């Protein structure tokens, strides 16, 4: 049996939250920065707390591993 989704996970991020996450997503490789910038331009207005948590997990990867994905 799955647990019910936590309602806070479906909450959209505020502009301040998005700016904070965008800053934390800055990478050392230009290719990754371009990819992340395109992601934010396309999805920032619909980004939820749960999705931001997943994005932060991706940002734990090294630059080369992230580029490989």
N, C-alpha and C positions, 0 to 999 in steps of 0.2 A: 504494500500500500504506500503510495507516495504522499508526502506531506503537502499540504496546501501551499501554494506560492506565497511568499511573504509580500504583503501589499506594498511595502516600501520599495521593493525591487522594481516595481513597475512605474515608479515615480520618475518623471523627466528631470534631468539635471537643470540647475539654474545656470545662467550665463557665467556667474562667478565659478561654479563647479567646472564647467566646460573649460574655462580659461586655465584653471589650476591643472586639470588633467592634460590639456594641450601642452602646457609647460613641462609637465612630468614626462610627456611622450617624446620630447626632443631627443634626437639620437645623434650618434657620432658619424654615421654614414649618411651622405646626402641622399642616396637612393631611398633609405628608410624615412628620412624627413619628408621627402616628396610623397611617398606612399601615405604616411600619417596625415600630412596636410590635405591630400585628396580625400581621405577618409572623413576628416572633420568637415570639410566643405560639403560633403554629400550627406552626412548623417548627424551632424551636431545638434540639429533642432529636434531630433527624435531620440536622442541617446538617453537610455534609462540608467538607473543606479546599477542594476544587475549587469547590463552591458558594459558599463564603465568598469565594473569589477573584473570582467573578462578581459577587457582591454588592458587593464593594469597587470593582469597575469601575463599577457603577451609581452608587455614591456619589461618583464623580468628576464626575458631571453637576451642572450648576447646579440649584438648588432648583426653578426654573420648568421646566426641561427634564424633571426627574424627575417633577414633578407632571403634566406633559403626557403622560408615558407611562402 
